[in-house]
Structures are given as structure tokens and as C-alpha cells.
Amino acid sequence: MSGIDKLKNAAEDAAGKAKEAVGKTTGDRDLEAEGNKDQTKSSLKSAGENVKDAFKN
């Protein structure tokens, strides 16, 4: 996984956490769900990249 991909995934995860927190605070369930979705997407991307890296070595 390249450093740029790691940074993008970390930024997407952080944005998802922020959306989720704002959604919880304001009672906006849609925003909270969107934040959770962004975090899940970021985690899946990271897992996929880790699998690719494992097969490279």
C-alpha cells in the first residue's frame, strides 16, 4: 500500500468519524449512517490493500 493510499484512507476514516459524531450530536441519523458507511469503506480499502501487499512479498 502506498503512502498516498494510506493517507487517503486515513482522511476518509477521519471524515467518517466526524460525520458520525456530528450526526449523533444533532440527532441526524442519516448523517450518522453516512459517517459509519465512510468508515467501513475506508476499512475495506485498507484490508484490500493489505491483502495485495501480502501477496507481493
C-alpha positions, 0 to 999 in steps of 0.5 A: 500500500502506498503512502498516498493510499494510506493517507487517503484512507486515513482522511476518509476514516477521519471524515467518517468519524466526524460525520458520525459524531456530528450526526449523533450530536444533532440527532441526524441519523442519516448523517450518522449512517453516512459517517459509519458507511465512510468508515467501513469503506475506508476499512475495506480499502485498507484490508484490500490493500493489505491483502495485495501487499501480502501477496507481493512479498 
